[in-house]
Amino acid sequence: MAGAATSSNASADLGDGANLDIGGTAGGYEWKAVALLSLGFGLVGLDRWIIAPLAPHILKDLSFGPDKFGLLIAVLGITWGIAAVFLGSLSDRIGRRKVLIPSLIFFSLASGLSGLAGGFLSLLLIRGIMGVAEGAFCPTSFAAVAEASKPSRIGFNQGLQQSMFALFGLGFGPFIAAWLLTVTSWRGVFILVTVPGLILSVLIWLYIRDPKRTPSKAASAQQAEEPGASIGQVLKVHNVRISMLGLLCAMCGIFTLAAFAPLYLTEYLHLDAWAAAFAASAIGFGGFAGQWVLPTLSDIFGRRPMAILGFLGGAIFVFLFINTGASTLPLFATLFGATVCSFGLLSLISGPIAAESAPVGMVSTAAGLIIGVGEVFGGGLALVVAGYLIANYGIQSMLYLALAGLALGVVLMIFLKETAPRKLARM
């Protein structure tokens, strides 16, 4: 009953955005908001991961090794996570636009500044700053999409939004980098990818609006009783605590694979460059499919069953990937399956589960806490642990870290409380 009450309050709060009459009908605003914020999160993925295909050129030009390159990926995850925790709640207090627009401008400019880095330390600093801006944008954009969505479409809309991260960052990113490298240097690539973010910030300024909240009487009573809403209040919610640990497990699986699978394919399985690129592209395209499909299915079948199934499926596919030899198509298929499940969990947990579990008016705070813990430990420190395992036990050892994270997630999701409006209505 507690879970149902929380979901009811959250749904009432989220419904406000769908009642906005901006630029036409409520439905018209919903799709404009979803489209713009989906593109924004796609640029987050592109700016975050385009550094991977540029790595050989960066290492050669700035004269540092692969071990330090891993730190460039980890530092962004750590600063992203810290920013999500402390800035995620900011938009709940001052409005979405005041966070969305500056953060989009800052991470776009930071991407351009990466092209001006003179050495490892300056690039590390710039990547850290980029993580802060993206950490602020991430939970705020999730909350804005949830508020613009009809409650029965939250999973579909947030799945679409978050699927752009994998599609642009890990699917299209390598091809965009390869194409731009034919006309410019790696420095020029970073500078050029700044432009779409600046254009999008203008469009968000023009079209995205902060919703006028008209909470239910129950919600108003709750706010009157608890005027000092805080991170501590959000941490009291059972689903938020479970989701923090669950996202850590999911990110431990997917970011370990995203960062090190290409190296595993070439150094351990000895695939040639094109075969490895084809197999590794499953990460981006599988992630795109999973981040959209899993939350959409959870609208119908429930958040808890799909979360359990996502972790179980991810663990099974990683196990199959570990036991697949140097055969390109089976490697692509198993890696695709693993990332469908793992990336799907990222959007399911940080999207609809976070939105529906949050106390009234604190969607961005809840999403920020969940994303923050997942990023710091799963997207940051897990990569450091993976690097240690690789250095001491070989590149193949990192796969067992990914497998362990996903297997632990199955157990955690058993304790999740259902929040999907359709499923609660049937119950």
Buried (B, 14 or more C-beta within 10 A) or exposed (E): EEBBEBBBBBBBBBBBBBEBEBEEEBEEBBBBBBBBBBBBBBBBBBBBBBBBBBBEBBBEBBEBEEEBBBBBBBBBBBBBBBBBBBBBBBBBEEBBBBBBBBBBBBBBBBBBBBBEBEEBEBBBBBBBBBBBBBBBBBBBBBBBBBBBBBBBBBBBBBBBBBBBBBBBBBBBBBEBBEEBBEEEBBBEBBBBBBEBBEEBBEBBEEBBBBBEBEBBEEBEEBBEEEEEBEBEBBEEBBBBBBBBBBBBBBBBBBBBBBBBBBBBBBBBBEBEEEBBBBBBBBBBBBBBBBBBBBBBBBBEEBBBBBBBBBBBBBBBBBBBBBEBEBEBEBBBBBBBBBBBBBBBBBBBBBBBBBBBBBBBBBBBBBBBBBBBBBBBBBBBBBBEBBBEBBEEEEBBBBBBBBBBBBBBBBEBBEEBBBBBBBBBEEE
